Amino acid sequence: MRSSSLLHLSRLARSAAAVFAVALVVPCLPAEAAAPPTIAAGALTIGSDLTYPPYAFMNGDKPAGLDPDFMAKLAAHLQLKPVFVDTRFANLILSINSKRIDVIASALYVTPERAKQIDFVPYFKTGGSLMALAGGAFKPATPDDLCGKRVGSIKGASWIPKLAAVSKDVCAPKGLAAIDVREFETSPQAAQALLAHAVDAQFEDSAVAKMTVDKMNGRLAITSATQLFPVVVGLGVPKSDPALFAALKEALGEMRQSGEYAALLKQYNVAEPTGAEAAQALGAAVQ
């Protein structure tokens, strides 16, 4: 009887030791972060104007482009399913402030007016790129190289007044002719003008330029090495939702550490804003 009791105690001791060992190991396992509260449980509802390639558009019945690709990865870090709501650009801020969507991801520039209504998580900067014939001699790297040249652009682009300023402030003092901007209804029309030698270069949004060059099978090349006239783009978050704001920033940090973020920016020919650029854009916005 005593022997049986001792055997039983020995087994209990071994079991206790095993449980203790497991208890020591379990706390070392990484805990999953809790998903932030959202409009629909388990989902991140994203407002995006899906008519603006390559940033956001429909590829068949699926959202595609930089913003959908980025938000799919970001949502995975938040343990949420991304749900895209196609929303015209002018209605995005109204939609988020009326709680129809959780976040705006639609190439939304950080501006003082918008920052009065929503908070921003800066996630990339875009701007312009210069394109020229791949086999041609003219390879402009900066707007200063465009003096006296014919430059194709989509009509009404934000950089046209800036190129006019270059003509006034850079070209004229050097005795050079002004930049001759030729405006076209669409970006593909401007690219065709470049291919036909009707213009010497094309100025285009950097991501659009990358898409154009990829489609042209080596006939055009991006000749500028850096973003021209850069602007900071941010995710729009309701000012009433600091928990989601913090969670998005944390998830972006995880993407940065994993390398997913840098790979996506390279894929779409955009760049990460520097700390100074983000601070300047947000600082100017809140003054």
LUMFI-871581 format. One record per residue: residue number from 1; x, y, z of N, C-alpha, C in turn. Coordinates in Angstrom, 2 decimals, m for minus. Example, Ala and Ser with C-alpha at 12.3 -4.5 7.8 and 13.67 -1.06 7.14 Angstrom:
<pts>
PT   k  n_east n_north    n_up ca_east ca_north   ca_up  c_east c_north    c_up
PT   1   13.19   m5.69    7.80   12.30    m4.50    7.80   13.20   m3.30    7.80
PT   2   12.85   m2.25    7.08   13.67    m1.06    7.14   12.90    0.03    7.87
</pts>
This chain:
<pts>
PT   k  n_east n_north    n_up ca_east ca_north   ca_up  c_east c_north    c_up
PT   1    0.83   m1.19    0.00    0.00     0.00    0.00    0.86    1.24    0.00
PT   2    1.89    1.21    0.87    2.79     2.36    0.94    3.53    2.52   m0.37
PT   3    3.94    1.37   m0.95    4.66     1.42   m2.23    3.78    2.01   m3.32
PT   4    2.49    1.60   m3.27    1.57     2.15   m4.26    1.39    3.65   m4.09
PT   5    1.33    4.10   m2.83    1.19     5.54   m2.56    2.40    6.31   m3.04
PT   6    3.57    5.72   m2.79    4.79     6.39   m3.23    4.84    6.51   m4.75
PT   7    4.39    5.40   m5.41    4.38     5.43   m6.87    3.43    6.50   m7.38
PT   8    2.26    6.60   m6.70    1.28     7.62   m7.10    1.83    9.03   m6.92
PT   9    2.52    9.25   m5.79    3.12    10.56   m5.53    4.20   10.89   m6.55
PT  10    4.95    9.83   m6.93    6.02    10.05   m7.90    5.45   10.50   m9.25
PT  11    4.31    9.84   m9.62    3.67    10.22  m10.88    3.12   11.64  m10.83
PT  12    2.54   12.00   m9.68    2.04    13.36   m9.52    3.16   14.38   m9.64
PT  13    4.30   14.05   m9.08    5.45    14.97   m9.11    5.92   15.18  m10.54
PT  14    5.98   14.03  m11.28    6.41    14.15  m12.68    5.42   14.98  m13.49
PT  15    4.12   14.78  m13.25    3.10    15.55  m13.96    3.19   17.02  m13.62
PT  16    3.41   17.33  m12.34    3.54    18.71  m11.91    4.75   19.36  m12.56
PT  17    5.84   18.60  m12.65    7.05    19.15  m13.27    6.82   19.45  m14.74
PT  18    6.07   18.55  m15.42    5.78    18.77  m16.84    4.92   20.01  m17.03
PT  19    3.89   20.16  m16.19    3.03    21.34  m16.26    3.83   22.60  m16.00
PT  20    4.72   22.55  m15.01    5.55    23.70  m14.67    6.45   24.08  m15.84
PT  21    6.99   23.03  m16.51    7.87    23.30  m17.65    7.10   23.98  m18.77
PT  22    5.86   23.49  m19.03    5.04    24.12  m20.06    4.71   25.54  m19.67
PT  23    4.43   25.76  m18.41    4.11    27.11  m17.94    5.26   28.06  m18.15
PT  24    6.48   27.52  m18.04    7.65    28.37  m18.27    7.79   28.73  m19.73
PT  25    7.38   27.80  m20.62    7.57    28.01  m22.05    6.49   28.92  m22.64
PT  26    5.24   28.72  m22.23    4.12    29.42  m22.85    4.25   30.92  m22.84
PT  27    4.67   31.58  m21.73    4.77    33.03  m21.76    5.78   33.56  m22.76
PT  28    6.68   32.71  m23.23    7.68    33.15  m24.20    7.12   33.24  m25.61
PT  29    5.94   32.60  m25.84    5.35    32.66  m27.17    4.76   34.03  m27.42
PT  30    4.91   34.58  m28.63    4.37    35.92  m28.91    2.85   35.92  m28.85
PT  31    2.29   36.88  m28.16    0.83    37.00  m28.08    0.32   37.77  m29.28
PT  32   m0.85   37.36  m29.81   m1.44    38.07  m30.93   m2.06   39.37  m30.45
PT  33   m1.82   40.44  m31.18   m2.38    41.73  m30.80   m3.88   41.74  m31.08
PT  34   m4.60   42.38  m30.21   m6.05    42.47  m30.39   m6.37   43.43  m31.53
PT  35   m7.32   43.04  m32.37   m7.73    43.90  m33.47   m8.42   45.14  m32.92
PT  36   m8.19   46.31  m33.52   m8.87    47.53  m33.05  m10.36   47.49  m33.35
PT  37  m11.16   48.20  m32.60  m12.60    48.24  m32.89  m12.86   48.92  m34.23
PT  38  m13.76   48.33  m35.02  m14.10    48.88  m36.34  m15.61   48.85  m36.53
PT  39  m16.07   49.45  m37.64  m17.50    49.53  m37.91  m18.13   48.14  m37.98
PT  40  m17.48   47.24  m38.71  m17.94    45.86  m38.82  m16.92   44.96  m38.14
PT  41  m17.38   44.15  m37.20  m16.48    43.29  m36.45  m15.67   42.38  m37.38
PT  42  m14.35   42.36  m37.14  m13.47    41.50  m37.92  m13.09   42.04  m39.29
PT  43  m13.56   43.24  m39.63  m13.29    43.81  m40.95  m12.77   45.24  m40.82
PT  44  m11.97   45.64  m41.79  m11.53    47.03  m41.91  m12.19   47.58  m43.17
PT  45  m13.14   48.50  m42.99  m13.88    49.06  m44.12  m13.13   50.26  m44.66
PT  46  m12.72   50.15  m45.93  m11.78    51.11  m46.53  m12.47   51.87  m47.65
PT  47  m12.48   53.18  m47.56  m13.01    54.02  m48.62  m11.93   54.35  m49.62
PT  48  m12.18   54.06  m50.90  m11.19    54.32  m51.94  m11.91   54.60  m53.25
PT  49  m11.43   55.60  m53.98  m11.98    55.89  m55.31  m11.33   54.95  m56.30
PT  50  m12.05   53.90  m56.68  m11.47    52.83  m57.49  m11.55   53.12  m58.98
PT  51  m11.26   54.38  m59.33  m11.25    54.78  m60.74   m9.94   55.46  m61.11
PT  52   m8.88   55.24  m60.31   m7.67    56.04  m60.47   m6.42   55.16  m60.52
PT  53   m6.21   54.44  m61.64   m5.00    53.63  m61.74   m3.75   54.50  m61.85
PT  54   m2.61   54.05  m61.31   m2.39    52.74  m60.70   m2.62   52.73  m59.18
PT  55   m3.17   53.82  m58.64   m3.35    53.89  m57.19   m4.50   53.02  m56.72
PT  56   m5.63   53.09  m57.41   m6.79    52.31  m57.01   m7.72   52.16  m58.21
PT  57   m8.05   50.92  m58.55   m8.92    50.67  m59.69   m9.45   49.25  m59.57
PT  58  m10.40   48.91  m60.41  m10.96    47.57  m60.43  m10.28   46.74  m61.52
PT  59   m9.78   45.60  m61.13   m9.22    44.64  m62.08  m10.20   43.47  m62.14
PT  60  m11.10   43.52  m63.12  m12.22    42.59  m63.12  m13.16   42.95  m61.99
PT  61  m13.36   42.02  m61.07  m14.24    42.30  m59.93  m13.47   42.50  m58.63
PT  62  m12.15   42.73  m58.75  m11.32    42.88  m57.55  m10.61   44.24  m57.53
PT  63  m10.56   44.90  m56.36   m9.78    46.14  m56.25   m8.30   45.85  m56.47
PT  64   m7.63   46.75  m57.18   m6.21    46.58  m57.48   m5.52   47.93  m57.40
PT  65   m4.20   47.89  m57.38   m3.41    49.11  m57.33   m2.68   49.27  m56.01
PT  66   m1.98   50.38  m55.91   m1.15    50.61  m54.72   m1.97   50.59  m53.43
PT  67   m3.05   51.35  m53.40   m3.82    51.44  m52.15   m4.46   50.11  m51.76
PT  68   m5.13   49.39  m52.65   m5.64    48.08  m52.26   m4.54   47.10  m51.85
PT  69   m3.43   47.09  m52.57   m2.33    46.20  m52.19   m1.79   46.54  m50.81
PT  70   m1.61   47.84  m50.57   m1.07    48.30  m49.29   m2.05   47.97  m48.15
PT  71   m3.33   48.26  m48.36   m4.30    48.06  m47.29   m4.56   46.59  m47.01
PT  72   m4.43   45.72  m48.01   m4.58    44.28  m47.76   m3.49   43.80  m46.81
PT  73   m2.27   44.27  m47.01   m1.17    43.88  m46.12   m1.33   44.52  m44.74
PT  74   m1.73   45.78  m44.70   m1.91    46.46  m43.43   m3.01   45.79  m42.61
PT  75   m4.12   45.43  m43.26   m5.23    44.78  m42.57   m4.81   43.43  m41.99
PT  76   m3.94   42.73  m42.72   m3.47    41.44  m42.21   m2.72   41.62  m40.90
PT  77   m1.92   42.68  m40.78   m1.20    42.95  m39.53   m2.17   43.32  m38.41
PT  78   m3.33   43.84  m38.78   m4.34    44.21  m37.78   m5.30   43.05  m37.48
PT  79   m5.07   41.90  m38.15   m5.95    40.73  m38.02   m7.39   41.06  m38.43
PT  80   m7.52   41.85  m39.49   m8.82    42.25  m39.99   m8.92   41.92  m41.48
PT  81  m10.13   41.69  m41.93  m10.38    41.46  m43.35  m10.61   42.80  m44.04
PT  82   m9.86   43.12  m45.11  m10.09    44.39  m45.82  m11.35   44.34  m46.67
PT  83  m12.20   45.33  m46.50  m13.42    45.46  m47.30  m13.39   46.83  m47.95
PT  84  m13.34   46.87  m49.28  m13.23    48.14  m50.00  m14.60   48.65  m50.43
PT  85  m14.83   49.93  m50.19  m16.06    50.59  m50.59  m15.69   51.64  m51.64
PT  86  m16.11   51.41  m52.88  m15.80    52.35  m53.97  m16.55   53.66  m53.72
PT  87  m15.78   54.72  m53.46  m16.35    56.02  m53.07  m15.70   57.11  m53.89
PT  88  m16.48   57.96  m54.52  m15.90    59.04  m55.30  m15.08   59.94  m54.38
PT  89  m14.00   60.47  m54.94  m13.00    61.17  m54.15  m13.61   62.30  m53.31
PT  90  m14.53   63.06  m53.91  m15.11    64.21  m53.21  m15.94   63.81  m52.00
PT  91  m16.34   62.54  m51.92  m17.21    62.08  m50.84  m16.47   61.30  m49.75
PT  92  m15.16   61.15  m49.88  m14.42    60.30  m48.95  m14.45   60.83  m47.52
PT  93  m14.15   62.10  m47.33  m14.11    62.64  m45.97  m15.50   62.65  m45.35
PT  94  m16.52   62.96  m46.14  m17.89    62.90  m45.64  m18.23   61.49  m45.19
PT  95  m17.80   60.49  m45.96  m18.09    59.10  m45.63  m17.43   58.66  m44.34
PT  96  m16.20   59.10  m44.12  m15.51    58.65  m42.91  m16.06   59.36  m41.68
PT  97  m16.42   60.61  m41.82  m16.96    61.34  m40.67  m18.41   60.97  m40.35
PT  98  m19.08   60.31  m41.30  m20.43    59.81  m41.03  m20.40   58.32  m40.70
PT  99  m19.17   57.80  m40.46  m18.96    56.42  m40.00  m19.46   55.37  m40.99
PT 100  m19.35   55.65  m42.27  m19.66    54.65  m43.29  m18.42   53.81  m43.59
PT 101  m17.24   54.36  m43.33  m15.98    53.66  m43.55  m15.08   53.90  m42.35
PT 102  m14.08   53.01  m42.20  m13.13    53.14  m41.08  m11.94   54.03  m41.43
PT 103  m11.49   53.93  m42.68  m10.26    54.60  m43.07  m10.34   54.95  m44.56
PT 104   m9.67   56.04  m44.93   m9.55    56.44  m46.33   m8.17   56.01  m46.83
PT 105   m8.14   55.29  m47.94   m6.88    54.96  m48.62   m7.11   55.21  m50.10
PT 106   m6.79   56.43  m50.55   m7.15    56.81  m51.92   m6.23   57.92  m52.43
PT 107   m4.91   57.72  m52.28   m3.94    58.74  m52.73   m4.34   60.12  m52.25
PT 108   m4.70   60.21  m50.97   m5.21    61.45  m50.38   m4.06   62.34  m49.92
PT 109   m3.88   63.49  m50.57   m2.80    64.40  m50.20   m3.09   65.00  m48.82
PT 110   m2.04   65.18  m48.04   m2.15    65.87  m46.76   m2.22   67.36  m47.03
PT 111   m3.33   67.98  m46.65   m3.49    69.43  m46.83   m4.00   70.05  m45.54
PT 112   m3.77   71.34  m45.33   m4.26    71.99  m44.11   m5.77   71.88  m43.96
PT 113   m6.51   72.02  m45.07   m7.96    71.98  m44.99   m8.45   70.60  m44.57
PT 114   m7.88   69.56  m45.15   m8.31    68.20  m44.82   m7.93   67.83  m43.39
PT 115   m6.78   68.29  m42.93   m6.32    67.93  m41.59   m7.17   68.57  m40.49
PT 116   m7.98   69.54  m40.85   m8.91    70.10  m39.87  m10.09   69.15  m39.65
PT 117  m10.29   68.24  m40.59  m11.45    67.35  m40.53  m11.10   65.91  m40.14
PT 118   m9.89   65.47  m40.48   m9.49    64.09  m40.20   m8.03   64.07  m39.75
PT 119   m7.62   62.94  m39.16   m6.21    62.72  m38.85   m5.56   61.96  m40.01
PT 120   m4.24   62.11  m40.13   m3.50    61.47  m41.21   m2.43   60.54  m40.67
PT 121   m2.27   59.40  m41.32   m1.11    58.54  m41.14   m0.33   58.59  m42.46
PT 122    0.74   59.39  m42.56    1.49    59.47  m43.81    2.08   58.11  m44.17
PT 123    1.93   57.69  m45.43    2.46    56.38  m45.79    3.23   56.35  m47.10
PT 124    3.11   57.38  m47.91    4.04    57.48  m49.04    4.04   58.90  m49.56
PT 125    5.02   59.19  m50.37    5.04    60.47  m51.06    5.10   60.19  m52.55
PT 126    4.42   61.01  m53.27    4.46    60.91  m54.71    4.86   62.27  m55.25
PT 127    4.85   62.39  m56.52    5.28    63.63  m57.16    5.39   63.34  m58.63
PT 128    6.28   64.04  m59.28    6.40    63.86  m60.72    7.64   63.08  m61.12
PT 129    7.56   62.50  m62.30    8.71    61.88  m62.94    8.78   62.40  m64.37
PT 130    9.97   62.46  m64.90   10.19    62.84  m66.29   10.42   61.60  m67.13
PT 131    9.78   61.55  m68.28    9.98    60.45  m69.22   10.51   61.01  m70.53
PT 132   11.33   60.22  m71.18   11.86    60.58  m72.50   12.00   59.30  m73.32
PT 133   12.29   59.47  m74.60   12.51    58.31  m75.45   13.72   57.53  m74.96
PT 134   13.56   56.23  m74.81   14.65    55.41  m74.26   15.90   55.49  m75.13
PT 135   15.73   55.59  m76.44   16.89    55.63  m77.33   17.33   57.02  m77.72
PT 136   16.72   58.04  m77.12   17.04    59.41  m77.49   18.21   59.97  m76.70
PT 137   18.71   61.11  m77.15   19.85    61.76  m76.48   19.42   62.63  m75.30
PT 138   18.18   63.10  m75.32   17.71    64.00  m74.27   17.23   63.19  m73.08
PT 139   17.90   63.36  m71.93   17.58    62.61  m70.72   17.44   63.59  m69.54
PT 140   16.35   64.33  m69.47   16.21    65.33  m68.41   16.09   64.67  m67.03
PT 141   16.86   65.20  m66.08   16.84    64.66  m64.72   16.03   65.52  m63.77
PT 142   15.97   66.82  m64.03   15.25    67.75  m63.16   14.47   68.73  m64.02
PT 143   13.53   69.47  m63.45   12.80    70.48  m64.21   13.71   71.54  m64.82
PT 144   14.86   71.81  m64.18   15.80    72.80  m64.72   16.32   72.40  m66.09
PT 145   16.28   71.11  m66.40   16.77    70.62  m67.69   15.77   70.84  m68.82
PT 146   14.60   71.36  m68.49   13.52    71.46  m69.47   13.44   72.81  m70.19
PT 147   14.30   73.74  m69.83   14.28    75.06  m70.46   14.37   74.93  m71.99
PT 148   13.43   75.57  m72.68   13.44    75.54  m74.13   12.93   74.25  m74.74
PT 149   12.45   73.33  m73.94   11.98    72.03  m74.45   10.46   71.96  m74.44
PT 150    9.93   71.11  m75.33    8.50    70.84  m75.38    8.19   69.69  m74.42
PT 151    7.29   69.94  m73.48    7.01    68.95  m72.44    5.52   68.61  m72.45
PT 152    5.23   67.33  m72.62    3.85    66.88  m72.62    3.36   66.65  m71.20
PT 153    2.07   66.94  m70.96    1.48    66.76  m69.64   m0.02   66.57  m69.78
PT 154   m0.61   65.85  m68.83   m2.05    65.77  m68.77   m2.60   67.16  m68.45
PT 155   m3.73   67.49  m69.00   m4.30    68.83  m68.86   m4.64   69.15  m67.41
PT 156   m4.26   70.34  m66.99   m4.61    70.82  m65.66   m3.82   70.22  m64.52
PT 157   m2.71   69.58  m64.79   m1.92    68.93  m63.74   m1.36   69.96  m62.75
PT 158   m1.17   69.52  m61.52   m0.72    70.42  m60.46    0.69   70.95  m60.69
PT 159    1.48   70.24  m61.48    2.87    70.67  m61.69    3.02   71.71  m62.81
PT 160    1.98   71.98  m63.58    2.11    72.95  m64.68    2.46   74.35  m64.16
PT 161    1.79   74.86  m63.12    2.22    76.17  m62.58    3.64   76.13  m62.02
PT 162    4.06   74.99  m61.52    5.42    74.88  m60.99    6.45   74.91  m62.11
PT 163    6.11   74.31  m63.24    7.01    74.39  m64.39    7.07   75.81  m64.92
PT 164    5.96   76.54  m64.85    5.97    77.95  m65.25    6.88   78.76  m64.35
PT 165    6.89   78.40  m63.05    7.79    79.09  m62.11    9.24   78.79  m62.43
PT 166    9.53   77.56  m62.86   10.90    77.22  m63.27   11.31   78.05  m64.47
PT 167   10.40   78.22  m65.42   10.69    79.06  m66.59   11.06   80.48  m66.17
PT 168   10.32   81.01  m65.20   10.54    82.39  m64.75   11.80   82.52  m63.90
PT 169   11.99   81.58  m62.97   13.05    81.73  m61.97   14.38   81.11  m62.37
PT 170   14.34   80.15  m63.30   15.57    79.43  m63.67   15.95   79.70  m65.13
PT 171   15.00   79.50  m66.04   15.32    79.61  m67.46   15.61   81.06  m67.87
PT 172   14.70   81.97  m67.52   14.84    83.37  m67.95   16.14   84.01  m67.47
PT 173   16.51   83.88  m66.17   17.78    84.49  m65.73   19.01   83.96  m66.47
PT 174   18.92   82.76  m67.01   20.04    82.18  m67.75   19.99   82.52  m69.25
PT 175   18.96   83.28  m69.63   18.82    83.62  m71.05   18.29   82.47  m71.88
PT 176   17.66   81.47  m71.23   17.13    80.31  m71.94   15.63   80.48  m72.19
PT 177   15.15   79.81  m73.20   13.72    79.87  m73.52   12.90   79.19  m72.43
PT 178   11.66   79.60  m72.33   10.77    79.01  m71.33   10.43   77.57  m71.68
PT 179    9.97   76.82  m70.68    9.48    75.46  m70.91    8.16   75.55  m71.68
PT 180    8.08   74.84  m72.76    6.89    74.85  m73.61    6.01   73.65  m73.24
PT 181    5.05   73.87  m72.35    4.19    72.78  m71.89    3.06   72.57  m72.89
PT 182    2.93   71.34  m73.36    1.86    70.97  m74.27    0.88   70.07  m73.49
PT 183   m0.36   70.53  m73.32   m1.32    69.80  m72.49   m2.19   68.87  m73.33
PT 184   m2.45   67.68  m72.78   m3.27    66.66  m73.44   m4.39   66.22  m72.51
PT 185   m5.48   65.75  m73.09   m6.63    65.35  m72.30   m6.33   64.16  m71.39
PT 186   m5.48   63.25  m71.85   m5.15    62.07  m71.07   m3.64   61.84  m71.06
PT 187   m3.20   61.08  m70.08   m1.79    60.73  m70.01   m1.36   59.86  m71.19
PT 188   m2.15   58.87  m71.63   m1.74    58.09  m72.80   m1.56   58.94  m74.06
PT 189   m2.38   60.00  m74.21   m2.21    60.88  m75.36   m0.87   61.62  m75.29
PT 190   m0.48   62.03  m74.09    0.82    62.69  m73.92    1.96   61.73  m74.24
PT 191    1.80   60.47  m73.82    2.83    59.46  m74.11    2.94   59.20  m75.61
PT 192    1.80   59.18  m76.30    1.84    58.98  m77.75    2.52   60.15  m78.44
PT 193    2.32   61.36  m77.92    3.00    62.53  m78.48    4.51   62.41  m78.32
PT 194    4.93   61.87  m77.19    6.36    61.66  m76.95    6.91   60.63  m77.93
PT 195    6.20   59.56  m78.13    6.64    58.53  m79.07    6.70   59.07  m80.50
PT 196    5.81   60.03  m80.82    5.75    60.59  m82.17    6.71   61.78  m82.35
PT 197    7.53   62.07  m81.33    8.48    63.19  m81.36    7.78   64.55  m81.40
PT 198    6.52   64.60  m81.00    5.80    65.88  m80.96    6.16   66.67  m79.71
PT 199    6.69   66.00  m78.70    7.25    66.65  m77.51    8.59   66.00  m77.21
PT 200    9.39   66.69  m76.40   10.72    66.18  m76.08   10.75   65.33  m74.81
PT 201    9.78   65.56  m73.93    9.72    64.84  m72.67    8.28   64.86  m72.19
PT 202    7.98   64.02  m71.22    6.66    64.01  m70.60    6.83   64.10  m69.09
PT 203    6.02   64.97  m68.47    6.01    65.09  m67.01    4.73   64.40  m66.53
PT 204    4.89   63.46  m65.60    3.73    62.68  m65.15    3.91   62.27  m63.69
PT 205    2.80   62.00  m63.04    2.85    61.43  m61.70    3.76   60.20  m61.72
PT 206    4.54   60.04  m60.66    5.57    58.99  m60.65    5.01   57.59  m60.83
PT 207    3.92   57.28  m60.15    3.34    55.94  m60.27    2.75   55.72  m61.66
PT 208    2.12   56.75  m62.20    1.55    56.66  m63.55    2.69   56.51  m64.56
PT 209    3.79   57.23  m64.34    4.95    57.12  m65.23    5.51   55.69  m65.24
PT 210    5.59   55.10  m64.06    6.09    53.71  m63.97    5.18   52.77  m64.76
PT 211    3.88   52.93  m64.61    2.92    52.10  m65.33    3.05   52.30  m66.84
PT 212    3.24   53.57  m67.26    3.37    53.88  m68.68    4.61   53.24  m69.28
PT 213    5.73   53.38  m68.58    6.99    52.81  m69.08    6.89   51.29  m69.18
PT 214    6.26   50.66  m68.18    6.12    49.21  m68.21    5.29   48.74  m69.41
PT 215    4.32   49.55  m69.82    3.45    49.18  m70.95    4.11   49.42  m72.30
PT 216    5.16   50.24  m72.32    5.75    50.65  m73.60    6.88   49.75  m74.08
PT 217    7.15   48.70  m73.36    8.11    47.69  m73.81    9.47   48.27  m74.22
PT 218   10.00   49.15  m73.37   11.35    49.65  m73.59   11.47   50.86  m74.49
PT 219   10.34   51.37  m74.99   10.42    52.53  m75.89   10.57   53.85  m75.12
PT 220   10.06   53.91  m73.90   10.18    55.09  m73.04   10.95   54.73  m71.78
PT 221   11.55   55.75  m71.17   12.30    55.53  m69.93   12.05   56.69  m68.98
PT 222   12.05   56.39  m67.69   12.01    57.44  m66.67   13.44   57.96  m66.51
PT 223   13.61   59.26  m66.70   14.96    59.83  m66.70   15.29   60.61  m65.42
PT 224   14.28   60.93  m64.63   14.54    61.61  m63.35   14.83   60.56  m62.28
PT 225   15.75   60.88  m61.38   16.18    59.91  m60.37   15.43   60.06  m59.06
PT 226   14.81   61.20  m58.84   14.12    61.45  m57.57   12.71   61.97  m57.84
PT 227   11.88   61.98  m56.80   10.54    62.54  m56.91   10.65   64.04  m57.16
PT 228    9.90   64.55  m58.13    9.89    65.98  m58.45    8.62   66.61  m57.90
PT 229    8.78   67.75  m57.25    7.65    68.44  m56.61    6.85   67.46  m55.72
PT 230    7.52   66.80  m54.76    6.85    65.75  m53.99    5.74   66.27  m53.08
PT 231    4.76   65.40  m52.86    3.67    65.68  m51.92    3.51   64.45  m51.04
PT 232    3.11   64.66  m49.79    2.91    63.57  m48.85    1.46   63.10  m48.93
PT 233    1.29   61.78  m48.96   m0.03    61.15  m49.01   m0.27   60.43  m47.70
PT 234   m1.50   60.51  m47.20   m1.79    59.89  m45.91   m3.08   59.10  m45.91
PT 235   m3.14   58.11  m45.01   m4.40    57.45  m44.71   m5.26   58.40  m43.90
PT 236   m6.53   58.50  m44.22   m7.43    59.36  m43.46   m8.13   58.57  m42.37
PT 237   m8.09   59.10  m41.14   m8.67    58.43  m39.99   m9.56   59.42  m39.24
PT 238  m10.71   59.00  m38.73  m11.56    59.94  m37.99  m10.85   60.47  m36.74
PT 239  m11.00   61.73  m36.47  m10.43    62.30  m35.27  m11.04   61.69  m34.00
PT 240  m12.21   61.09  m34.15  m12.92    60.49  m33.02  m12.45   59.07  m32.72
PT 241  m11.44   58.56  m33.46  m11.02    57.16  m33.29   m9.51   57.06  m33.06
PT 242   m9.02   57.51  m31.89   m7.58    57.45  m31.62   m7.05   56.02  m31.53
PT 243   m7.89   55.06  m31.16   m7.44    53.67  m31.06   m7.08   53.12  m32.44
PT 244   m7.92   53.38  m33.43   m7.62    52.93  m34.79   m6.41   53.66  m35.35
PT 245   m6.31   54.95  m35.07   m5.16    55.74  m35.51   m3.86   55.12  m35.00
PT 246   m3.82   54.78  m33.71   m2.61    54.18  m33.12   m2.34   52.80  m33.71
PT 247   m3.40   52.01  m33.93   m3.24    50.67  m34.48   m2.69   50.70  m35.90
PT 248   m3.16   51.65  m36.71   m2.66    51.78  m38.08   m1.19   52.15  m38.10
PT 249   m0.79   53.05  m37.22    0.62    53.45  m37.15    1.48   52.26  m36.73
PT 250    0.99   51.47  m35.78    1.75    50.31  m35.33    1.87   49.28  m36.44
PT 251    0.79   49.04  m37.17    0.82    48.08  m38.26    1.76   48.53  m39.38
PT 252    1.79   49.84  m39.65    2.71    50.37  m40.65    4.15   50.13  m40.21
PT 253    4.42   50.30  m38.92    5.76    50.02  m38.40    6.15   48.56  m38.59
PT 254    5.20   47.65  m38.41    5.48    46.23  m38.62    5.76   45.94  m40.09
PT 255    5.03   46.58  m40.99    5.29    46.41  m42.42    6.66   46.94  m42.80
PT 256    7.05   48.01  m42.16    8.37    48.59  m42.43    9.47   47.61  m42.01
PT 257    9.31   47.00  m40.84   10.31    46.06  m40.33   10.38   44.79  m41.16
PT 258    9.24   44.34  m41.68    9.21    43.08  m42.44    9.75   43.23  m43.86
PT 259    9.87   44.46  m44.34   10.32    44.68  m45.71    9.18   44.78  m46.72
PT 260    7.94   44.46  m46.31    6.79    44.54  m47.22    6.59   45.96  m47.73
PT 261    6.77   46.91  m46.85    6.53    48.32  m47.16    7.47   48.81  m48.25
PT 262    8.77   48.58  m48.06    9.75    49.04  m49.05    9.53   48.38  m50.40
PT 263    9.18   47.10  m50.41    8.96    46.40  m51.67    7.75   46.97  m52.41
PT 264    6.71   47.32  m51.69    5.51    47.87  m52.33    5.78   49.26  m52.91
PT 265    6.52   50.09  m52.16    6.85    51.42  m52.67    7.68   51.33  m53.95
PT 266    8.62   50.40  m53.97    9.47    50.21  m55.15    8.63   49.73  m56.33
PT 267    7.69   48.84  m56.08    6.84    48.30  m57.14    6.06   49.40  m57.87
PT 268    5.63   50.43  m57.11    4.80    51.48  m57.69    5.55   52.79  m57.94
PT 269    6.88   52.76  m57.78    7.71    53.92  m58.07    7.30   55.15  m57.24
PT 270    6.98   54.93  m55.97    6.77    56.02  m55.03    7.77   55.84  m53.89
PT 271    7.78   56.75  m52.94    8.81    56.72  m51.91    8.21   56.97  m50.53
PT 272    8.95   56.57  m49.52    8.54    56.86  m48.14    8.88   58.31  m47.82
PT 273    7.96   59.07  m47.26    8.31    60.43  m46.86    9.32   60.41  m45.72
PT 274   10.26   61.32  m45.75   11.19    61.43  m44.63   10.43   61.96  m43.42
PT 275   11.04   61.82  m42.25   10.42    62.36  m41.06   10.17   63.85  m41.17
PT 276   11.14   64.55  m41.79   11.00    66.00  m41.94    9.86   66.35  m42.89
PT 277    9.73   65.58  m43.98    8.66    65.85  m44.94    7.28   65.60  m44.32
PT 278    7.17   64.50  m43.58    5.89    64.19  m42.93    5.55   65.24  m41.88
PT 279    6.58   65.61  m41.10    6.35    66.61  m40.06    5.97   67.96  m40.66
PT 280    6.62   68.31  m41.76    6.31    69.58  m42.42    4.88   69.58  m42.95
PT 281    4.47   68.47  m43.58    3.12    68.40  m44.13    2.08   68.44  m43.02
PT 282    2.30   67.67  m41.97    1.35    67.64  m40.87    1.43   68.90  m40.03
PT 283    2.64   69.42  m39.86    2.80    70.64  m39.07    2.13   71.83  m39.73
PT 284    2.30   71.93  m41.05    1.64    73.00  m41.79    0.14   72.83  m41.72
PT 285   m0.31   71.58  m41.63   m1.74    71.32  m41.63   m2.42   71.72  m40.33
PT 286   m1.69   71.68  m39.22   m2.34    71.91  m37.94   m2.09   73.33  m37.43
PT 287   m1.36   74.12  m38.16   m1.10    75.49  m37.72   m2.34   76.36  m37.88
</pts>
